[in-house]
Amino acid sequence: MHVHVQGQNGEAKFWLEPTIALAQQAGLSDREINEALHLVKEHENDIRDAWRKHFGR
């Protein structure tokens, strides 16, 4: 399970399992990555629910 994050300067992919972690990124600053990580953690349950609803798992 993962989520993609798009920014003005690039994008990142975060794994949600087994723990939330940066999988890869391109073009984002450390600040943008940290902000995205914070948002993913803050909205983890909503993201997981949406992922399961979309993929049916």
N, CA and C atoms as a LAMMPS dump frame, in Angstrom:
ITEM: TIMESTEP
0
ITEM: NUMBER OF ATOMS
171
ITEM: BOX BOUNDS ff ff ff
-5.0000000000000000e+02 5.0000000000000000e+02
-5.0000000000000000e+02 5.0000000000000000e+02
-5.0000000000000000e+02 5.0000000000000000e+02
ITEM: ATOMS id mol type element x y z
1 1 1 N 0.852 -1.166 0
2 1 2 C 0 0 0
3 1 3 C 0.902 1.235 0
4 2 1 N 0.593 2.173 -0.893
5 2 2 C 1.408 3.37 -1.016
6 2 3 C 0.555 4.543 -1.484
7 3 1 N 1.149 5.729 -1.433
8 3 2 C 0.473 6.935 -1.898
9 3 3 C 1.498 7.798 -2.642
10 4 1 N 1.039 8.417 -3.726
11 4 2 C 1.874 9.339 -4.485
12 4 3 C 1.516 10.765 -4.087
13 5 1 N 2.525 11.612 -3.991
14 5 2 C 2.354 13.007 -3.629
15 5 3 C 2.953 13.856 -4.741
16 6 1 N 2.18 14.799 -5.23
17 6 2 C 2.632 15.682 -6.31
18 6 3 C 2.845 17.084 -5.759
19 7 1 N 3.965 17.682 -6.066
20 7 2 C 4.261 19.058 -5.682
21 7 3 C 4.543 19.881 -6.92
22 8 1 N 4.757 21.168 -6.746
23 8 2 C 5.054 22.04 -7.885
24 8 3 C 6.361 21.671 -8.563
25 9 1 N 7.315 21.196 -7.783
26 9 2 C 8.65 20.938 -8.322
27 9 3 C 8.974 19.47 -8.519
28 10 1 N 8.056 18.575 -8.144
29 10 2 C 8.359 17.16 -8.271
30 10 3 C 7.299 16.297 -7.63
31 11 1 N 7.699 15.087 -7.315
32 11 2 C 6.756 14.129 -6.743
33 11 3 C 7.483 13.152 -5.832
34 12 1 N 6.684 12.454 -5.034
35 12 2 C 7.236 11.46 -4.116
36 12 3 C 6.237 10.317 -3.967
37 13 1 N 6.762 9.184 -3.56
38 13 2 C 5.945 8.01 -3.27
39 13 3 C 6.274 7.592 -1.847
40 14 1 N 5.235 7.37 -1.045
41 14 2 C 5.402 6.929 0.336
42 14 3 C 4.756 5.565 0.516
43 15 1 N 5.511 4.63 1.091
44 15 2 C 4.928 3.362 1.508
45 15 3 C 4.08 3.617 2.744
46 16 1 N 2.971 2.91 2.861
47 16 2 C 2.134 2.98 4.057
48 16 3 C 2.351 1.752 4.939
49 17 1 N 2.917 0.707 4.365
50 17 2 C 3.147 -0.533 5.107
51 17 3 C 4.548 -1.042 4.838
52 18 1 N 5.22 -1.624 5.788
53 18 2 C 4.734 -1.895 7.137
54 18 3 C 4.657 -0.635 7.999
55 19 1 N 5.447 0.388 7.631
56 19 2 C 5.339 1.682 8.3
57 19 3 C 5.411 2.767 7.226
58 20 1 N 4.986 3.954 7.547
59 20 2 C 5.043 5.057 6.593
60 20 3 C 6.501 5.441 6.371
61 21 1 N 6.919 5.403 5.101
62 21 2 C 8.304 5.703 4.764
63 21 3 C 8.391 6.199 3.326
64 22 1 N 9.361 7.042 3.064
65 22 2 C 9.598 7.537 1.722
66 22 3 C 10.148 6.404 0.864
67 23 1 N 9.49 6.135 -0.26
68 23 2 C 9.954 5.099 -1.181
69 23 3 C 10.867 5.702 -2.233
70 24 1 N 10.447 6.822 -2.8
71 24 2 C 11.26 7.518 -3.803
72 24 3 C 10.752 8.931 -3.971
73 25 1 N 11.595 9.774 -4.54
74 25 2 C 11.187 11.154 -4.783
75 25 3 C 12.024 11.723 -5.913
76 26 1 N 11.469 12.72 -6.559
77 26 2 C 12.189 13.407 -7.633
78 26 3 C 11.809 14.878 -7.605
79 27 1 N 12.792 15.734 -7.417
80 27 2 C 12.595 17.163 -7.542
81 27 3 C 12.091 17.911 -6.325
82 28 1 N 11.761 17.225 -5.26
83 28 2 C 11.246 17.9 -4.062
84 28 3 C 12.388 18.222 -3.098
85 29 1 N 12.271 19.337 -2.423
86 29 2 C 13.259 19.712 -1.407
87 29 3 C 13.018 18.894 -0.14
88 30 1 N 13.987 18.89 0.74
89 30 2 C 13.827 18.204 2.031
90 30 3 C 12.617 18.757 2.778
91 31 1 N 12.435 20.061 2.712
92 31 2 C 11.297 20.691 3.386
93 31 3 C 9.971 20.18 2.818
94 32 1 N 9.887 20.083 1.498
95 32 2 C 8.661 19.594 0.868
96 32 3 C 8.403 18.132 1.202
97 33 1 N 9.452 17.344 1.245
98 33 2 C 9.305 15.924 1.6
99 33 3 C 8.818 15.796 3.035
100 34 1 N 9.416 16.564 3.942
101 34 2 C 8.995 16.51 5.347
102 34 3 C 7.554 16.97 5.524
103 35 1 N 7.158 17.994 4.78
104 35 2 C 5.779 18.466 4.844
105 35 3 C 4.819 17.398 4.317
106 36 1 N 5.195 16.759 3.215
107 36 2 C 4.36 15.693 2.651
108 36 3 C 4.262 14.52 3.625
109 37 1 N 5.377 14.151 4.229
110 37 2 C 5.379 13.058 5.205
111 37 3 C 4.453 13.377 6.373
112 38 1 N 4.511 14.598 6.846
113 38 2 C 3.635 15.027 7.934
114 38 3 C 2.162 14.889 7.528
115 39 1 N 1.834 15.32 6.321
116 39 2 C 0.444 15.24 5.846
117 39 3 C -0.007 13.796 5.667
118 40 1 N 0.88 12.94 5.152
119 40 2 C 0.535 11.528 4.995
120 40 3 C 0.252 10.913 6.36
121 41 1 N 1.096 11.198 7.336
122 41 2 C 0.875 10.663 8.685
123 41 3 C -0.406 11.216 9.301
124 42 1 N -0.656 12.493 9.097
125 42 2 C -1.842 13.136 9.659
126 42 3 C -3.131 12.553 9.077
127 43 1 N -3.093 12.166 7.808
128 43 2 C -4.287 11.677 7.121
129 43 3 C -4.203 10.188 6.788
130 44 1 N -3.376 9.479 7.526
131 44 2 C -3.123 8.057 7.26
132 44 3 C -4.403 7.233 7.149
133 45 1 N -5.307 7.375 8.084
134 45 2 C -6.524 6.556 8.065
135 45 3 C -7.386 6.86 6.849
136 46 1 N -7.521 8.118 6.501
137 46 2 C -8.299 8.491 5.311
138 46 3 C -7.656 7.948 4.041
139 47 1 N -6.34 8.023 3.96
140 47 2 C -5.624 7.517 2.788
141 47 3 C -5.799 6.008 2.673
142 48 1 N -5.656 5.302 3.785
143 48 2 C -5.834 3.846 3.771
144 48 3 C -7.259 3.471 3.352
145 49 1 N -8.245 4.16 3.878
146 49 2 C -9.645 3.887 3.517
147 49 3 C -9.879 4.122 2.028
148 50 1 N -9.357 5.226 1.502
149 50 2 C -9.518 5.534 0.08
150 50 3 C -8.796 4.494 -0.778
151 51 1 N -7.628 4.066 -0.347
152 51 2 C -6.86 3.066 -1.086
153 51 3 C -7.642 1.763 -1.163
154 52 1 N -8.169 1.32 -0.018
155 52 2 C -8.945 0.067 0.021
156 52 3 C -10.208 0.181 -0.83
157 53 1 N -10.863 1.326 -0.779
158 53 2 C -12.072 1.539 -1.567
159 53 3 C -11.746 1.489 -3.059
160 54 1 N -10.647 2.095 -3.449
161 54 2 C -10.263 2.141 -4.856
162 54 3 C -9.804 0.773 -5.374
163 55 1 N -8.955 0.088 -4.578
164 55 2 C -8.375 -1.173 -5.023
165 55 3 C -9.142 -2.393 -4.539
166 56 1 N -10.11 -2.199 -3.629
167 56 2 C -10.937 -3.314 -3.169
168 56 3 C -10.206 -4.337 -2.326
169 57 1 N -9.25 -3.876 -1.54
170 57 2 C -8.497 -4.83 -0.687
171 57 3 C -8.644 -4.46 0.749
